[in-house]
Amino acid sequence: MTTASNVWVLTDKNINDLQTASIDRLIARCGAAHHVDICLRINGKDERVEADWVKHLKRVVDPMDHSQLMRFYDVRTQDELIDRLSRHIDRLQEKLTPAPSMRPERVKEG
């Protein structure tokens, strides 16, 4: 069974060099840990968040090149590409035969 992947993006224009170094150090330190919790203070309240996911963060130097897909779908922006791909997936989903219902049937006796 496959699931869709989510991507979160934090670009260089949103953070400075000191923050970049801090993020790199955080990821390295969490990667060496067995269990990770992050303590946050949000709006004056302390929160503790289980954060083993931090160990799996990866730095991406070059973003994925979508130019071939953009040429194939004849689009100019990534937003247009996403719309085209979404419509394509919807058309493919319509062609799939629906799975039989897994709900048990109730049978009246007598």
N, C-alpha and C positions, 0 to 999 in steps of 0.2 A: 504494500500500500504506500503510495507516495502522497506527500502533502505539499502545499504551496510554501514557498520560502518567503520570509519577510526580510526586508533590507532597511536598515536605518543608516542615514547618511549624515556625517558631520564633516563639513568641508573646511579647508584652511581659512576661508574668508570669515568663518564664524568663531575661530579661536586663534589665540596668539601662540608664540613659540613656547612660552612658559607653560601654558595649558597643554600644549602638545606633549611636552616632556613629562608633565604630570600624568597624563593619560597613559603614555607608554610605560611609565614606572608602575602605575596602578595595575595595568594588564599583566606586566611581568610578575609583580608580587602576587597577584591573585592566581596566576598560573601555577605558582609553586605551592599554593595552599591546598589543603584537603577540602575545606569547607569555607565559604565566603559569606559574610554578612556585611551589609553596609548600613551605617548609622547615619540618618539624615535628620536635619532640623528644618521643618517646613512650617512656615507661619507660626513659629513659636512652639511647635509641638515636635517631640522627638519620635522618630519612627525607625524601626529596624527592619531591613529588607533582606531576605535571602537572595544572594546574588552570585550563585555559582556560574551563571551565564557570562559573567565578566571574563572568565577564563577562556571563553571561546571567541572573544572579539579579535578581529584581525584588521591590520592596517592595509588599505588598498591604495597603492601609489597611483596607478593608472586606472581610471574608471573603465568599465566595460565599453568596448567599441561596438556601437549599434549601427554603424554605417551600412553594413551589408543588408541588415534587415530593413533599414530605412530606405535603401535603394529598391529592395524587392517590393515593399509595400508602397513605394512612391510617395513618401511623406517627407516633410522638412524638419519637424520637431519631434522630440521624444514623446510629448503629450499626444501628438497625432498617431505615433507608432503604438502607444498603449491603447488608444481607442480602436485602431485597426485590429490589433491582436485580440482585444476583448471581443470585438464583433466576430472575428474568425473563430474563436473558442466557442462563442455562443452558437454559431452555425454548426460546429462539430458536435456540440452537446445535443442539439436537436436531432441529429442523425443516430444517436445512440438509442438502443432499445431500452425502455425502462426496466429496472429490476423488478421481479415479482415481489409483491408485498410480503413482508415477513410477519405481519400482524396475524395472530391466530384467529381463525373463524369460530364463531359461536354457533353451535348446532343445537336446535331445540329437539328434545326427545318427545316422542309420543305423538 
